[in-house]
Amino acid sequence: MNKGDLVDRIAAETKVTKSEALKLVDAVIRGIVEGVQSEEKVSISGFGTFRKRFRKARTGINPVTRKPIQIDASTTVGFTASSTLRNGV
C-alpha cells in the first residue's frame, strides 16, 4: 500500500473527498515528523512508536574496494510496532 492507496481507503471509509483525505494523511504525517523532531518520540496506541535514534561514528568497509572507510555519526528515525500490530500481522 502506498500513500495514494491509503488516501483512497480513507476517502472511502470516511465518505470524504480524496482531496480532504489527502489533507488528513498529510496532517498525520506532518504531526509525526514534527513530534519526532521536537520530542524525539511519538507513540500511537495500537500502532507503534516512532523514535529519534542516534548512530555513533564507526568504521565500515567499502563494498567495491574492500577498504575501511569512516562513517560519520548520524540521526535517523526508528519504528517499533506495538504488540497489537505485531500480533495482527
Order of alpha helices (4+ residues) and beta strands (2+ residues): alpha-alpha-beta-beta-beta-beta-beta-alpha
